Amino acid sequence: MEANDLQLMLKKAGYEVCGIARSVPIAQELVEKENPDFVLLDIFLKGKLTGIDLAKELKKDNIPFIYLSANSNEEILNEAKTTEPYGFMVKPFREKDLLVTLEIAHYRHEHSRESKYRREAELIQQLEKLQDNLNLKEKLLQVAKIIQQEIPFDYVTFGFGDFEKIENAVSFLRTGFNEYQTIGLHELSTVTGTPMSELMKIVALPEKETVRFFNNEEFENITAEVSFKKLVRESFDMESLLSFPLLLNNGKTFSYCFYSRKPDTYNTEHIALLHRLQSTLINIIEQIAVYRNLDKKAELLINNNTKASVTGFESIIGNSHLLLSVFDQITQVAPFDTSVLLLGESGTGKERIADCIHNLSPRKRKALVKINCAALPAALIESELFGHEKGSFTGALDKKIGKFELANGGTIFLDEIGEMPIDLQVKLLRVLQEKEIAPVGGKAPVKIDVRVIAATNRNLEKEVGEGRFRLDLYYRLNVFPLQLPPLRERTEDIPALVHHFITIYNHKSGKKISGLSDRALRNMMTYDWPGNIRELENLIERNVLLAKGTVIEEILLPTSPATIEKNVHSLHAKTIHENERDYIIHVLKKCNGKIWGTGGAADVLGVPPSTLKSKMKKLGIQKLNND
């Protein structure tokens, strides 16, 4: 019945309807025969296969689709989300909602396809414009920077698959936003603590390079045996890999390998993009004065426009790979009007990120209006958002312009969107779809042009599953989700954050605190930070005010009495070696298994990575999964 009603609505609006399918097999036949421009897809269909199964096929074939559903639990919603639908409608359907959703979905599909082709054309243009007088390392670094715009990485290697000319192989470790450290064989030996003779043996091990990506457990499996890839994983905490060997015109191969510290970074779209860039990349390699003018020194190469590129992130402190990933996503989404959903725990800096998105967008000269949905009484939220006319309700003594109208031409930031009452969610959805507001007591709607950034610390999938948040609104806001990492996952940023807040509160209090003692900093690096950056800031403010000298000697971190008693008892019951082993394991866990680099266990313990690895071997400590 509903399918027939939808068909009538669509035909009335001028759409041609190919047909109606009640099961996935019938739908597959219909799609193959008709090649539709759009598919309206119910999640629950007849037979064993669901609409989500069909959606995965539609996605591969680049056929856009919109989900139709009466309700969904958290598990189904999470699975549906992975298929990246172009919209979601909740039954029963309003004709205007259907047509607006289709219009938005069509625009998004065309825009994403056009944007994709435009970005690829720009990449090729940038690659072709590389200067001819650059040496191999410089040119490959520029190639890496250009590709980074579409294929994220924390470490990239070039040429390590060709042992005959291995001395010319080079890699780049990302150390900041648009900053990379150049690492050749000698530097790799030093950084990993591997003697050159042993490193050459590892590199010489036969590894057949194929065009493929490996995420999470699959990456761990292929690096279980001794290999160059295993050395990279253990030394730099990498968790995923994209391998792409180039077949040059002389029959030789030149391997590219992209590594990421995130476990699920790479996908088939990245491989497809590299295939389309392949001829351009081959030309670049063959045009280089092959394997000449190589600089043997490790160096930090920063693009000439680094400062310009970083503009807009001044209020965000840190250089961890998780934060750099957030920066990358911001630079991708900021230029467009796409809705952004900021997800993360309280105190992770969602408002600061909203500021960055707005300031890097074409709307930066217009207003950024912020509203906390949790801070307003339910009866006043509608008036705050959409405004009201004089006399429209008791107490409305004057006309009020709502936040959406104040943000016209600019951006509105809806913080704690998960706290919005369900009845108001319906009205917000209509505003987002129809781009017009209805002030309380108003006679006519008001057209608006506003970009929406929403934020929440709640699990919206769970909220949807339990009926507290509308599914269609969730999908309308979740166009570009951006997950902010908690502080405990980016502990390497703590020293920079501490310095930043000490500077601020020195200025406010007139004090001259120079920093923390090593012991205080080590304790902060191993603390869980449930309140994230906000908790750290409050802690530093309090300790700056209480400090009697120029150095904060000790930071009192929240610890339960039961934990203290347990730790004291444990210390008395164990040998020195057992306590040392337990402490190293404790630090490794706090550092997520990371040994090398800023924020790694060796850095926290104040010992060289090679010393720590030797001690771990002596004490029988196995490397954690993340390292």
matplotlib code that plots the C-alpha trace (Angstrom):
import matplotlib.pyplot as plt

x = [0.0, 2.7, 4.7, 1.7, 1.1, 4.8, 4.4, 1.4, 3.2, 6.3, 4.3, 2.3, 5.5, 6.8, 9.1, 9.2, 8.8, 10.6, 8.7, 8.1, 10.1, 9.1, 12.4, 16.1, 16.3, 13.4, 15.0, 18.4, 16.7, 14.9, 18.0, 20.0, 17.3, 16.4, 19.6, 17.6, 18.8, 17.6, 16.3, 13.8, 14.8, 12.9, 15.3, 12.8, 12.0, 10.6, 13.1, 16.4, 18.2, 17.5, 17.5, 21.0, 22.3, 21.0, 22.3, 25.9, 25.5, 24.0, 26.9, 29.4, 27.5, 27.3, 23.5, 22.2, 19.5, 17.3, 16.2, 12.6, 11.7, 9.2, 11.8, 15.3, 17.3, 20.9, 22.4, 20.5, 21.2, 24.9, 24.9, 22.8, 25.1, 28.1, 26.3, 26.3, 22.7, 21.8, 18.8, 16.5, 12.7, 10.5, 7.0, 4.4, 5.5, 4.4, 4.4, 6.4, 9.0, 9.4, 10.0, 12.3, 14.3, 14.6, 15.7, 18.4, 19.6, 19.8, 21.8, 24.1, 24.7, 25.5, 27.5, 29.6, 30.2, 31.1, 33.2, 35.0, 35.9, 36.9, 39.2, 40.8, 41.4, 43.0, 45.2, 46.4, 47.0, 49.0, 51.1, 51.8, 52.9, 55.7, 59.0, 61.5, 64.6, 63.6, 65.7, 64.1, 63.4, 62.0, 59.8, 58.4, 57.7, 55.6, 53.8, 53.1, 51.7, 49.4, 48.1, 47.5, 44.6, 42.6, 44.5, 45.4, 48.6, 50.9, 53.9, 54.6, 57.4, 58.7, 60.9, 61.4, 60.3, 63.3, 66.3, 68.7, 68.5, 67.4, 69.9, 67.7, 64.5, 62.9, 60.0, 58.2, 56.8, 54.0, 55.0, 52.5, 49.9, 51.8, 55.0, 57.0, 60.3, 62.3, 63.6, 66.1, 67.8, 70.3, 67.7, 65.4, 68.1, 68.6, 64.8, 63.9, 67.1, 67.8, 71.5, 72.1, 73.2, 70.0, 67.8, 69.3, 68.5, 64.9, 64.5, 66.0, 63.3, 61.1, 57.7, 55.5, 53.9, 50.3, 47.6, 45.8, 44.8, 45.0, 43.1, 43.1, 43.4, 44.3, 47.2, 48.3, 48.1, 50.3, 52.9, 53.1, 56.3, 59.6, 59.3, 59.8, 56.1, 56.3, 59.2, 57.1, 54.1, 56.1, 58.3, 55.7, 52.4, 50.8, 47.5, 46.6, 48.3, 47.6, 50.1, 50.3, 53.3, 53.7, 54.8, 57.2, 57.6, 61.0, 59.3, 60.6, 58.3, 58.3, 56.3, 54.2, 53.1, 50.8, 50.5, 48.0, 47.8, 44.0, 42.8, 40.3, 41.7, 41.8, 39.1, 38.5, 37.9, 41.5, 42.8, 40.4, 41.8, 45.4, 44.6, 43.2, 46.4, 48.7, 49.8, 50.5, 52.5, 54.5, 55.4, 56.6, 58.9, 60.3, 60.9, 63.0, 66.7, 66.4, 68.1, 70.5, 71.2, 70.1, 70.6, 71.7, 70.7, 67.4, 65.6, 62.3, 60.8, 58.0, 56.1, 56.7, 53.0, 52.8, 51.7, 49.1, 47.8, 47.6, 45.6, 42.3, 43.6, 45.4, 43.0, 43.6, 46.7, 48.4, 50.1, 49.0, 48.0, 44.4, 44.2, 45.9, 43.3, 40.6, 42.4, 42.4, 38.7, 38.0, 40.0, 37.9, 34.5, 34.9, 34.7, 31.2, 27.8, 27.6, 26.1, 28.7, 28.0, 30.7, 30.9, 32.9, 33.0, 32.5, 35.5, 37.1, 36.8, 33.7, 33.0, 36.6, 36.2, 33.0, 34.9, 37.5, 35.0, 33.2, 36.4, 37.8, 34.5, 33.2, 30.7, 33.4, 32.4, 28.9, 27.7, 28.5, 25.6, 25.9, 23.1, 23.3, 20.2, 20.7, 20.8, 17.3, 13.9, 11.9, 9.2, 11.7, 13.8, 11.4, 11.2, 15.0, 15.7, 12.9, 11.8, 8.3, 5.9, 4.7, 1.8, 2.2, 2.2, 2.1, 5.2, 6.0, 6.0, 8.1, 9.0, 12.1, 14.4, 15.4, 18.9, 18.4, 17.4, 20.4, 22.7, 21.2, 24.1, 26.4, 26.6, 24.5, 26.1, 23.6, 25.5, 24.1, 21.7, 20.9, 19.1, 16.5, 12.9, 11.4, 8.6, 11.0, 13.2, 10.3, 10.3, 14.1, 14.0, 11.5, 13.7, 16.7, 14.8, 12.8, 15.3, 12.6, 11.5, 8.1, 8.4, 6.0, 2.8, 4.1, 1.8, 4.3, 7.5, 10.9, 13.5, 16.9, 20.4, 22.2, 24.9, 24.4, 27.0, 25.6, 27.4, 26.7, 28.4, 25.6, 25.5, 22.9, 22.5, 21.5, 19.2, 17.5, 17.2, 15.5, 13.1, 14.6, 16.0, 14.4, 16.0, 15.4, 16.9, 19.9, 20.6, 20.0, 22.6, 25.0, 26.1, 29.7, 30.3, 33.6, 34.7, 36.9, 39.4, 39.4, 42.6, 43.6, 44.0, 46.2, 48.5, 51.4, 49.5, 49.5, 52.9, 51.9, 48.5, 50.1, 52.5, 49.6, 47.4, 50.3, 51.0, 47.3, 47.0, 50.5, 49.2, 45.9, 47.5, 50.7, 52.8, 55.9, 55.5, 58.0, 56.5, 56.0, 58.5, 59.2, 57.3, 54.2, 54.3, 54.7, 51.7, 49.6, 50.7, 49.4, 46.1, 42.8, 41.4, 37.6, 37.0, 39.3, 40.9, 38.4, 39.6, 43.2, 42.7, 40.9, 43.7, 46.4, 44.5, 44.2, 47.9, 49.2, 47.3, 48.6, 52.2, 54.7, 57.8, 58.4, 57.9, 54.8, 56.4, 53.4, 49.9, 47.3, 45.2, 41.8, 42.4, 40.0, 41.3, 40.6, 42.9, 45.7, 45.3, 45.4, 48.6, 50.4, 49.5, 50.7, 54.0, 54.8, 53.8, 56.0, 59.7, 61.5, 61.5, 57.8, 56.9, 59.1, 57.4, 53.9, 54.8, 56.1, 53.0, 50.8, 52.6, 52.4, 48.6, 48.2, 50.2, 48.0, 51.0, 53.1, 56.8, 58.5, 58.0, 56.4, 53.9, 55.2, 56.1, 59.8, 59.2, 57.0, 59.5, 62.4, 64.5, 65.6, 63.2, 66.0, 66.6, 62.9, 62.6, 65.7, 64.2, 60.8, 62.6, 64.5, 61.3, 59.3, 56.9, 55.2, 54.4, 50.8, 48.6, 48.7, 52.5]
y = [0.0, 2.5, 1.6, 2.3, 5.7, 6.6, 5.7, 8.0, 10.9, 10.5, 10.2, 13.3, 15.2, 14.2, 11.3, 8.1, 5.0, 1.9, -0.5, -1.9, -4.8, -6.6, -8.6, -8.2, -10.7, -9.0, -5.6, -6.8, -7.8, -4.5, -2.5, -4.4, -4.0, -0.3, 1.2, 3.7, 7.2, 6.7, 3.9, 4.3, 1.4, -0.1, -1.8, -4.7, -6.7, -10.1, -13.0, -13.5, -10.4, -6.9, -3.5, -3.0, -6.0, -4.4, -1.0, -2.4, -3.4, -0.1, 1.7, -0.3, 0.6, 4.3, 4.2, 6.7, 5.5, 6.7, 4.5, 4.2, 2.8, 3.0, 2.3, 0.9, -0.3, 0.7, -2.3, -1.9, 1.8, 1.3, -1.2, 1.1, 4.0, 2.1, 2.0, 5.9, 6.6, 9.9, 10.3, 8.7, 9.0, 7.8, 6.4, 7.8, 10.0, 13.5, 14.3, 17.5, 15.8, 13.1, 15.6, 17.8, 14.7, 13.6, 17.0, 17.2, 13.7, 14.4, 17.6, 15.8, 12.9, 15.3, 17.6, 14.7, 13.3, 16.7, 17.5, 14.1, 14.7, 18.3, 17.2, 14.6, 17.1, 19.4, 16.6, 15.8, 19.5, 19.9, 16.8, 17.9, 21.3, 19.9, 21.6, 19.6, 20.8, 19.1, 16.1, 12.7, 13.3, 16.8, 15.7, 12.6, 14.7, 17.1, 14.1, 12.8, 16.2, 16.4, 12.8, 13.5, 15.7, 12.6, 9.6, 10.1, 8.7, 9.0, 7.4, 6.8, 4.9, 5.1, 2.6, 0.1, -2.7, -2.4, -3.9, -3.3, 0.4, 0.3, 3.0, 5.5, 4.5, 7.3, 7.6, 10.5, 10.5, 13.1, 15.2, 18.1, 19.7, 20.0, 19.0, 15.8, 14.3, 12.7, 9.3, 7.3, 4.0, 5.5, 7.6, 4.6, 2.6, 5.3, 5.9, 2.2, 1.2, -1.4, -1.9, -1.2, -4.7, -6.1, -3.5, -4.5, -8.1, -7.2, -5.0, -7.8, -10.3, -11.1, -9.4, -9.4, -6.0, -6.0, -3.3, -3.9, -2.4, -4.0, -2.7, -3.6, -7.4, -8.1, -5.7, -7.4, -10.8, -9.8, -8.3, -11.3, -12.5, -10.6, -8.1, -4.4, -3.8, -5.4, -3.1, -0.1, -1.2, -1.7, 1.4, 3.9, 2.4, 1.9, 0.0, 0.0, -0.1, 0.7, -0.8, 0.5, -0.6, 1.3, -0.6, 1.6, 1.6, -0.2, -3.1, -2.2, -1.5, 1.5, 0.8, 3.3, 2.2, 4.4, 3.6, 5.0, 4.9, 4.5, 0.9, 1.4, 4.1, 2.6, 1.4, 0.5, 4.2, 5.0, 2.3, 3.4, 7.0, 5.8, 3.8, 6.9, 8.8, 6.0, 7.3, 10.8, 9.2, 7.0, 10.1, 11.9, 9.0, 8.6, 12.3, 12.6, 12.4, 8.8, 8.1, 11.2, 14.1, 12.3, 14.1, 11.7, 13.9, 13.5, 16.8, 18.3, 19.6, 22.2, 23.6, 27.3, 28.0, 26.0, 29.0, 29.9, 26.3, 26.2, 29.5, 28.7, 26.1, 28.6, 27.9, 24.1, 22.9, 19.6, 17.6, 14.0, 11.9, 11.8, 15.6, 15.9, 13.6, 16.0, 18.9, 17.0, 16.4, 20.1, 21.3, 18.9, 19.9, 23.6, 25.1, 23.5, 24.1, 20.4, 19.8, 18.6, 16.5, 16.8, 13.7, 13.2, 13.3, 16.4, 18.6, 17.5, 21.0, 20.6, 24.4, 25.2, 22.9, 24.6, 27.9, 26.4, 25.1, 28.5, 30.5, 28.4, 28.5, 31.1, 32.2, 33.4, 37.1, 36.3, 35.4, 32.2, 31.9, 29.3, 27.8, 25.1, 23.0, 21.6, 25.0, 26.2, 25.2, 23.1, 25.7, 28.4, 26.5, 27.0, 30.7, 30.9, 29.0, 30.4, 33.7, 34.8, 37.6, 40.1, 38.7, 35.2, 33.7, 34.9, 37.0, 37.7, 41.5, 42.2, 40.6, 38.4, 37.4, 33.7, 32.3, 30.8, 34.2, 35.9, 33.3, 33.9, 33.8, 32.3, 29.3, 28.1, 25.8, 23.6, 22.2, 19.2, 18.5, 15.1, 17.0, 18.6, 17.5, 15.1, 17.4, 20.2, 17.7, 17.4, 21.2, 21.4, 18.7, 20.7, 23.8, 21.9, 20.4, 23.4, 26.1, 28.2, 28.9, 29.6, 32.1, 31.4, 33.3, 34.3, 34.4, 33.5, 31.4, 33.2, 31.9, 31.3, 30.3, 28.7, 26.1, 23.8, 22.4, 20.2, 18.6, 15.9, 13.8, 11.2, 8.0, 9.1, 5.7, 4.5, 7.5, 6.7, 3.0, 3.9, 6.4, 9.6, 11.0, 11.0, 8.7, 11.1, 14.1, 12.0, 11.2, 14.8, 16.0, 13.1, 14.1, 14.6, 13.1, 14.2, 12.2, 14.2, 12.0, 12.0, 13.3, 9.9, 8.8, 11.8, 12.0, 13.2, 16.5, 17.0, 18.8, 21.3, 21.8, 22.2, 24.9, 26.7, 26.9, 27.8, 30.8, 31.8, 31.7, 33.2, 36.2, 36.3, 35.9, 37.8, 34.8, 33.4, 29.6, 28.1, 24.6, 21.3, 18.9, 15.7, 13.7, 15.9, 15.6, 11.8, 11.5, 13.6, 11.5, 8.3, 9.8, 8.9, 12.4, 11.7, 15.4, 15.8, 19.2, 21.1, 19.1, 19.6, 23.4, 23.6, 21.6, 23.9, 27.0, 25.8, 24.8, 28.0, 29.9, 27.7, 27.4, 29.0, 28.8, 29.0, 25.3, 23.2, 20.3, 18.1, 17.8, 16.2, 14.0, 12.5, 9.0, 6.9, 5.8, 2.2, 2.4, 3.9, 1.2, -1.5, 0.0, 0.3, -3.3, -4.4, -2.6, -4.3, -7.7, -7.8, -7.8, -4.8, -6.5, -7.4, -3.8, -2.5, -4.9, -3.9, -0.2, -0.6, -2.5, 0.2, 2.9, 0.9, 0.6, 4.3, 5.0, 2.5, 0.3, 3.1, 2.9, 5.3, 9.1, 11.9, 10.6, 7.1, 4.9, 5.5, 9.3, 9.0, 6.8, 9.1, 6.3, 5.7, 3.4, 0.8, 0.7, 0.2, -2.6, -4.3, -4.0, -5.3, -8.4, -8.9, -8.7, -10.9, -8.1, -8.8, -5.9, -4.8, -5.2, -1.5, -1.4]
z = [0.0, 1.0, -2.1, -4.3, -2.5, -3.1, -6.8, -7.1, -5.4, -7.6, -10.9, -9.9, -9.4, -12.9, -11.9, -14.0, -11.7, -13.1, -10.8, -7.3, -5.9, -2.7, -2.3, -3.0, -5.9, -7.8, -7.0, -8.4, -11.7, -11.9, -11.2, -13.8, -16.4, -15.8, -14.4, -12.3, -11.3, -7.7, -5.5, -2.6, -0.4, 2.6, 5.1, 5.8, 2.6, 2.0, 2.1, 3.8, 2.3, 3.6, 2.0, 3.6, 1.5, -1.6, -0.6, -0.5, -4.2, -5.1, -3.5, -5.5, -8.7, -7.7, -7.7, -5.1, -2.7, 0.1, 3.0, 4.0, 7.4, 10.3, 13.0, 13.4, 16.4, 17.1, 15.5, 12.2, 12.2, 12.6, 9.7, 7.5, 8.2, 6.7, 3.3, 3.1, 2.0, 0.4, 2.8, 5.2, 5.5, 8.3, 7.7, 7.3, 4.4, 3.7, 0.0, 0.4, 2.6, 0.0, -2.9, -0.8, 0.3, -3.3, -4.4, -1.7, -2.4, -6.1, -5.4, -3.0, -5.5, -8.4, -6.2, -4.8, -8.2, -9.7, -6.7, -7.0, -10.6, -9.9, -7.0, -9.2, -12.0, -9.4, -8.1, -11.6, -12.4, -9.1, -9.9, -13.4, -12.3, -10.0, -10.7, -12.9, -11.0, -7.7, -6.7, -6.0, -2.3, -2.8, -5.7, -3.9, -0.8, -3.0, -4.5, -1.0, 0.1, -2.9, -2.5, 1.3, 0.3, -0.7, 0.7, 4.4, 5.8, 8.8, 7.1, 3.4, 1.7, -1.8, -3.6, -0.7, -3.0, -5.3, -3.4, -6.3, -5.7, -2.0, -1.1, -2.9, -1.1, 0.9, 3.4, 5.0, 8.6, 9.2, 12.2, 12.0, 9.8, 6.4, 8.1, 7.3, 8.4, 5.6, 6.5, 4.4, 5.3, 7.7, 9.5, 9.6, 11.3, 14.0, 14.5, 14.9, 16.8, 14.2, 13.2, 9.5, 8.8, 10.3, 8.6, 5.2, 5.8, 6.7, 3.6, 1.4, 2.5, -0.5, -0.4, -3.4, -3.6, -4.8, -5.2, -2.0, 1.4, 4.8, 7.8, 11.5, 12.1, 8.5, 8.7, 12.0, 10.2, 7.3, 9.6, 12.1, 10.5, 10.3, 7.4, 6.6, 7.1, 10.6, 11.4, 10.3, 12.3, 15.5, 15.2, 14.2, 15.7, 12.3, 12.1, 8.4, 5.0, 1.4, -1.1, -4.7, -6.8, -10.1, -13.2, -15.0, -18.8, -18.4, -16.7, -13.2, -10.3, -8.0, -4.9, -2.9, 0.6, 2.7, 6.4, 8.9, 12.7, 12.4, 12.0, 9.3, 7.0, 3.6, 1.1, -2.5, -3.4, -2.5, -4.8, -7.6, -7.3, -7.5, -10.6, -12.2, -11.1, -12.2, -15.6, -14.1, -11.2, -13.6, -15.7, -12.6, -11.5, -15.0, -15.5, -12.3, -12.8, -11.5, -8.2, -8.3, -6.1, -3.0, 0.3, 3.0, 5.9, 7.8, 7.6, 8.5, 5.2, 5.7, 2.7, 2.1, 2.7, 6.0, 8.0, 5.6, 5.5, 9.3, 9.5, 11.1, 13.6, 15.9, 18.8, 18.6, 20.4, 19.5, 16.8, 17.5, 14.5, 15.7, 15.8, 12.5, 11.0, 12.4, 10.7, 7.4, 7.6, 8.5, 5.5, 3.3, 4.5, 5.5, 1.9, 1.3, 2.9, 4.1, 7.5, 10.0, 13.1, 15.8, 18.0, 21.1, 24.9, 26.9, 27.1, 23.8, 22.2, 19.9, 20.0, 19.0, 16.0, 15.0, 15.1, 12.8, 10.3, 10.1, 9.9, 7.0, 5.1, 2.5, 5.2, 7.6, 7.1, 8.3, 11.8, 13.6, 16.0, 18.9, 20.9, 23.6, 23.3, 26.8, 28.5, 27.4, 28.9, 26.4, 26.2, 25.0, 22.5, 19.6, 20.2, 20.6, 17.3, 15.1, 16.8, 17.7, 17.0, 19.6, 21.6, 20.2, 23.8, 27.4, 28.0, 24.3, 24.9, 21.8, 18.5, 18.7, 15.9, 16.2, 16.1, 12.6, 11.2, 13.0, 11.3, 7.8, 5.4, 8.0, 10.3, 13.3, 15.9, 17.7, 20.7, 22.6, 19.8, 21.5, 24.2, 21.9, 22.6, 20.1, 19.0, 18.2, 16.2, 13.7, 13.2, 12.9, 10.2, 8.2, 8.5, 7.2, 4.3, 3.2, 4.2, 5.8, 9.4, 10.9, 13.8, 16.6, 15.9, 12.5, 9.4, 6.7, 6.6, 6.4, 3.9, 5.3, 4.1, 7.0, 7.3, 10.3, 12.6, 15.3, 18.3, 20.9, 23.4, 23.3, 21.2, 18.7, 17.3, 20.7, 21.1, 17.8, 18.7, 22.0, 20.3, 21.8, 18.5, 15.1, 12.5, 9.6, 11.5, 12.5, 8.8, 7.8, 10.3, 9.8, 6.3, 7.5, 11.0, 12.6, 15.7, 18.2, 20.1, 23.9, 25.6, 26.8, 23.2, 22.3, 25.4, 23.2, 23.1, 26.9, 27.1, 24.5, 26.2, 29.6, 28.2, 26.5, 29.6, 31.9, 29.5, 29.7, 33.5, 34.0, 32.1, 34.1, 37.5, 37.0, 37.8, 36.0, 36.1, 33.7, 33.7, 35.5, 37.2, 35.3, 37.9, 37.6, 33.8, 33.9, 36.2, 33.9, 30.9, 32.5, 33.9, 32.2, 31.8, 32.0, 31.7, 28.7, 27.8, 30.0, 33.1, 32.2, 31.8, 35.2, 36.8, 35.4, 36.4, 40.0, 40.2, 38.7, 41.3, 44.2, 43.0, 45.3, 43.1, 39.3, 38.8, 39.6, 41.5, 41.9, 40.4, 42.6, 40.2, 41.3, 42.6, 44.7, 48.2, 47.3, 44.3, 46.5, 49.2, 46.5, 44.9, 48.2, 49.2, 45.7, 46.1, 49.4, 48.1, 45.0, 44.2, 42.7, 39.3, 39.5, 40.4, 37.5, 35.1, 36.3, 36.0, 32.5, 31.4, 33.1, 31.1, 27.9, 28.3, 29.1, 25.9, 23.9, 23.3, 21.7, 22.5, 20.1, 19.7, 21.7, 24.1, 23.8, 26.7, 26.3, 26.3, 29.5, 31.3, 30.2, 28.5, 24.9, 23.0, 22.4, 26.2, 26.9, 24.3, 25.8, 29.3, 28.1, 26.6, 29.9, 32.0, 29.6, 28.5, 25.1, 22.8, 23.1, 20.1, 19.3, 19.0]

ax = plt.figure().add_subplot(projection="3d")
ax.plot(x, y, z, "-o")
ax.set_aspect("equal")
plt.show()
